[in-house]
Amino acid sequence: MNFPQSGGCQCGAVRYEITAPPVTVYACHCTECQTQSGTAFAMAAVIPQASFRVTQGTPQMFARKTSPTKVMECWFCPACGTRLYHVPGGAAYPNRNIKPGTLDDTSWLKPTTHFWTRSAQTWVVIPDDAVRYETQPETLPWVPTTSRGLPSVAN
């Protein structure tokens, strides 16, 4: 896979670029992600903040509570509503969790980690070699120790 890679919203008003491969690509099967995505799970590609930039347009943010003390920033195109990326815990979070289906080339994507598998639809087949979590783990290898007090990184 060559970088940079570009992506954007459905209508083309907002475009972005990633300049490095994802740290990981995951699927989250929690009921919140099922609702947000309108399907059985949501995916995210974890990109270091320094390797992500918006190249056209200005996305807008919707903040949703993930717990009584935690907030998830959800960034989307204000023209068509396409969700582009999310930032668990706000600007201090070291990564941008892009919605990988918004990349121009999605052929190389494969989730290697699955969260909230206890909520997975019964017809979803999770590969045997994938890392699985029944719920949300307390820590994840791609979140630096200094950021581990931040909200859950899946969703």
Long-range contacts (C-beta under 8 A, 24 or more apart in sequence): 1-108, 5-103, 5-104, 5-105, 6-55, 6-103, 6-104, 7-84, 7-98, 7-102, 7-103, 7-104, 8-56, 8-77, 8-84, 8-102, 8-104, 9-57, 9-76, 9-77, 9-79, 9-80, 9-82, 9-84, 9-102, 10-77, 10-80, 10-82, 11-77, 11-79, 11-80, 11-82, 13-56, 13-57, 13-77, 13-78, 13-79, 13-80, 14-54, 14-56, 14-57, 14-58, 14-59, 14-77, 14-79, 14-82, 14-84, 15-54, 15-55, 15-56, 15-57, 16-52, 16-53, 16-54, 16-55, 16-84, 16-85, 16-98, 16-102, 17-52, 17-53, 17-55, 18-45, 18-47, 18-51, 18-52, 18-98, 18-103, 19-51, 19-52, 19-53, 20-47, 20-48, 20-51, 22-46, 22-47, 22-98, 22-100, 23-47, 23-48, 23-95, 23-142, 24-112, 24-113, 24-142, 25-100, 25-109, 25-110, 25-111, 25-112, 25-113, 26-111, 26-112, 26-113, 26-114, 26-115, 26-154, 27-111, 27-113, 27-114, 27-115, 28-114, 28-115, 28-116, 28-154, 28-155, 29-114, 29-115, 29-116, 29-117, 29-119, 29-120, 29-121, 29-124, 30-115, 30-116, 30-119, 30-136, 30-154, 30-155, 31-116, 31-119, 32-66, 32-155, 33-116, 33-154, 33-155, 34-119, 34-121, 36-74, 36-83, 36-155, 40-120, 40-121, 40-123, 40-124, 41-114, 41-120, 41-121, 41-124, 42-99, 42-155, 43-99, 43-100, 43-101, 43-109, 43-111, 44-86, 44-97, 44-98, 44-99, 44-100, 44-154, 45-97, 45-98, 45-100, 45-103, 45-109, 46-95, 46-96, 46-97, 46-142, 46-153, 47-95, 47-96, 47-97, 47-98, 48-94, 48-95, 48-96, 49-93, 49-94, 49-95, 49-96, 52-85, 52-96, 52-98, 59-84, 59-85, 66-151, 66-152, 66-155, 67-151, 67-152, 70-150, 70-151, 70-152, 71-151, 72-151, 72-155, 86-155, 88-150, 88-151, 88-152, 88-153, 88-155, 89-147, 89-150, 89-151, 92-147, 92-150, 93-147, 93-150, 93-153, 94-143, 94-144, 94-147, 95-142, 95-143, 95-153, 97-153, 115-154, 116-154
